[in-house]
Amino acid sequence: MKTHIIRRITLCVLLLTLATSVQGENPVRPNALKITFLSWGTGSTKLSYERALPERQQSAEICASIIGAGWDGYHNSPLGMTLRYGHKFFLGNYSPSRPLDGFFVRPEAIYCHYGYDSASDGTRQISQMGALLATAGYQRAFGRWLVDGWVGGGYAIGRAADTGYQHGFKAIALPGNAGYLALSFSIRVGLCF
């Protein structure tokens, strides 16, 4: 399984390198296609599309993940999907010629739904949750390459998995069945176009 993951990463790096070398230098690239770098190691594959809105110093980002397309560290055979939408507000020295660069804050909505094998009795269970998060991070474009890192937290409701990991955020139960604290972080790499 590890060899399969290493092959995927190598293929992505080769494709990104080829795409970078084919294009000219420094045109404005308002779009990005990204992969969540750590997602394979946590049991899913996450792909994101981001579109800059330079006249507003903002961008819109949607991310979809296939839960089960990655290393199953909890050994619970997860299978499902996660959808998330975030709207970035860039701060500080923003340049319309580099519309995807800079520090940002981002409100984000997440929905996840997946089945998994319960650790307590082995029966198949369903986890379905929704979360609203506030995130902060930094994003930088290097020619056609893009690196994006962020951390965030918020509130989640729904039916959490035994592990508390929802393939997009960690859910920690609040006292008195008052919902969940949702914590998340990520590193994404991608291609601007």
N, C-alpha and C positions, 0 to 999 in steps of 0.2 A: 504494500500500500504506500509506503514512504517513497519508493522508487517512482510510483505513478504521480505522486504530488511533486516530486523534484522535476520530473519530465514536464509537467504542466507549467511550473514556474519558469523553467528554461525556455520553453516554447514562447511564453508571454514576453520574456526579456528579449528574445531574438526578434519577435515580431515588432515590438516597440522600437528596437534599435534600427531595424530595416525601415520602418515608417519614418523615423527621425532623419535618417540619412538621405531619403528620397526627396524630402521637402526642402524648400528654400528657407532662408533665414528671416526671422522676426516679423512675419505678418501678424495681424491681430487675429487671435484664435479664441472665439467666444464660447466654444463648446469643449467638453471633456468627457471621455469615456474612461471610467476608473474601475479598478478591482480592489476590494478590501484585502490588503496584503496578508493579514492574519486569519482570514476567515476559513481557509482550508484546514488550519490547525484546530479550529473550534467546531468543525462538523458541517460547514456550509460553504457555498460559493456565492459571493455577493458582487453584483455588478451595478455600477451607478452611471447615470448620465446627468451632467450639469450644464446649464445654459446661463451665460452671463447676461445681466441686464445693466450694461455699463452706464447708461444715462441715469440710473438710480443708485449706483454703487451697490448692487445686489446681484444675487444669482439664485436660481431655482434648481434643486437637485432631487432626483428620484432614484431610489435604490431598490432592487429586487434581489432576493436570495433564494436559492434552492437549498433547503435544509436536508441534509443527508448526502450532499455532494462534497464530502470532506472527511477528515479523520474523525472517527467516533470515539473521542476521549472518554466519554461517560459509559460507553458500551451499552447504549440503550436503543440503538437502531432508529434514530429519528428520521422522519420523512415529512416534509411540508414546505411552507414558504413564509417569507417575511417581506412586507412592503413598508417602505418608509419615504416620507417626503420632508425635506427641510428647505427653509428659505434663508439664505445667508445675507447678512448685512455686514459689508466690509467697513472697517474702521481705519482712521488715520490717513496716511499718504496713499491714496488710491489713484491709479492711473488708468484711464480708458484704453490706453494702448496695451495694457497688461491687465485685462478685466478679471482674471482669475487669481490674482496675487494679493496677499495681504492677510492681516488678522481679521477674524470675523466672529460674530455671534450668530447663532442659528436656533430658532425654535424649530422643533421637529415632532412629527407625528409618526408613530410606528404601530403596525398591526402584524401579529405573527399567529400562525396556526400550524400545528404539527402533531403527529402521533409519535409515541415513543413507548418502549418497554419499561414498565415501572420497576424500580429497584427493589421495592418491598415484596412484591408477589409475582413479578414477571408478566402481568397482564398488560395488554395494550391500552394506553391512556391517551387522551387528547389534551393538549395545552393550547389555549387560545387567549391572547392578551392584547390589549391596546395600551399605548403609553404616550404621554406628552413630555418631551424633554427640552431643556435649555442647554445648548452646547456652546463651547468657545474653542477656537483653534486657529491654526495658521496654515495657509496654502501657498505654494510657490511653484511657478512654472519655470522650467529650464528648457527653452526652445519648445519642442513638442512634448517633453516629459512634464509630468505634474506630480507633486507630492502633497498630501493633505493629511494633517493630524489634528485630532480634537479630543476633548473630554466633555462629559455632560452628565446631568442628572435630572430627575423629574419624578412623575407620579404614574403608576400603572394600575390597571384593573384587569380582572379576568381570572382565568384558571391557570396557575403557574405549574410548570413541570416540577417533578421531585427535586431536581438539581437546582432549580431557581434560575438556570441559564436559559434565556429565551431566544438565543441565536440573533441577537441584536442588542440585548441589554441583560443585565443581571437583575433579577427581581428579589428584593428582600422584604419579607412580610412586615407590615407595620402593626403595632399593638392593637388589639380589639377588632380584628378583621376590617381595618380601615383602608385596605388596599395594599399597595406595594411601593417601596422606594425603588426607582429604576435608575441604574448606573450604567454608563456606557463610555467606551473610548474606541478609537480606531486609527489606523494608518492606512491610507489609500494611495495607490500609485496609478497613474493613468497616462493617457495620450490626449493632447489638445488638438483640435482641428477647427 
